[in-house]
Amino acid sequence: MKNKLQNLLKISLPFGIWLFLFKSFFSGQAVISSETLHIYSVVKFYIDNLRLGIFPLWDPFVMWGAPTQIFLNYVGVFNPFWLLTIIFNACGLSFYQSFVG
């Protein structure tokens, strides 16, 4: 019984802390800054090209053309969470909801 309680605490305590730290995000009070919208446009261009089988090296829509890696280095070019955006979008969520979620 004690072992089950310890296992439950090992899972529920970090999850509870995570929920507490992100409570403003889940309640809709989180501030989405202009930088988030800028990164959204870069990520959308990047993921749309990946869907077509193209690894984009140049984004023509940012400052009359700029290398894509400069902006994607915030979170990494090969970040596996970009795949979650594609999966959520394929499940029916809009691209913006997939990106923010």
C-alpha positions in Angstrom: 0.0 0.0 0.0 2.8 2.4 0.9 4.5 1.7 -2.5 1.3 2.5 -4.4 1.0 5.8 -2.5 4.6 6.7 -3.3 4.1 5.9 -7.0 0.9 8.0 -7.0 2.8 11.0 -5.4 5.6 10.6 -7.9 3.2 11.2 -10.7 0.6 13.5 -9.2 2.9 15.9 -7.4 4.9 17.1 -10.5 1.6 17.2 -12.5 0.0 19.4 -9.8 3.0 21.7 -9.7 2.9 22.0 -13.5 -0.9 22.8 -13.4 -0.3 25.4 -10.7 2.5 27.1 -12.7 0.4 27.2 -15.9 -2.9 28.1 -14.3 -2.9 31.6 -16.1 -2.4 29.9 -19.4 -5.3 27.4 -18.9 -7.6 30.1 -17.6 -7.0 32.3 -20.6 -5.2 35.0 -18.7 -1.8 34.4 -20.3 -0.5 37.3 -22.4 0.3 36.4 -26.0 2.8 39.0 -27.1 3.6 40.3 -30.5 6.7 38.0 -30.6 4.4 35.0 -30.3 2.5 36.1 -33.3 5.7 36.6 -35.2 7.0 33.1 -34.3 3.6 31.7 -35.3 4.0 33.0 -38.8 7.5 31.6 -39.1 6.5 28.2 -37.7 3.4 28.1 -40.0 5.6 28.7 -43.0 8.1 26.1 -41.8 5.5 23.4 -41.1 3.5 24.0 -44.3 6.7 23.4 -46.2 7.6 20.3 -44.2 4.2 18.9 -45.1 5.1 19.3 -48.8 8.4 17.5 -48.2 10.5 20.7 -48.4 13.0 21.8 -45.8 12.9 25.5 -46.1 16.1 27.4 -45.8 14.8 30.8 -46.6 11.5 32.6 -45.5 10.6 35.2 -48.1 7.8 36.7 -45.9 10.1 37.9 -43.1 12.0 41.2 -43.6 12.0 40.7 -47.4 13.6 37.3 -47.0 15.6 35.8 -44.2 17.1 32.5 -43.3 14.6 30.3 -41.5 17.0 28.9 -38.9 17.5 32.3 -37.3 14.0 32.4 -36.1 13.5 28.7 -35.4 16.6 28.7 -33.1 14.3 29.9 -30.3 13.2 26.4 -29.8 15.2 24.4 -32.2 14.8 23.5 -35.9 14.4 19.8 -35.2 12.1 20.2 -32.2 9.8 17.2 -31.9 7.0 19.3 -30.6 6.5 20.7 -34.1 5.2 17.3 -34.9 2.5 17.7 -32.3 1.3 20.8 -34.1 1.0 18.8 -37.3 -0.9 16.0 -35.4 -3.3 18.3 -33.6 -4.0 20.1 -36.9 -4.7 16.8 -38.6 -7.1 15.9 -35.8 -9.3 18.9 -36.7 -7.9 21.8 -34.6 -7.1 25.0 -36.4 -3.4 25.6 -37.0 -3.4 28.5 -34.4 -4.9 26.3 -31.7 -2.5 23.5 -32.6 0.4 26.0 -32.2 -0.7 27.5 -29.0 -1.8 24.2 -27.4 
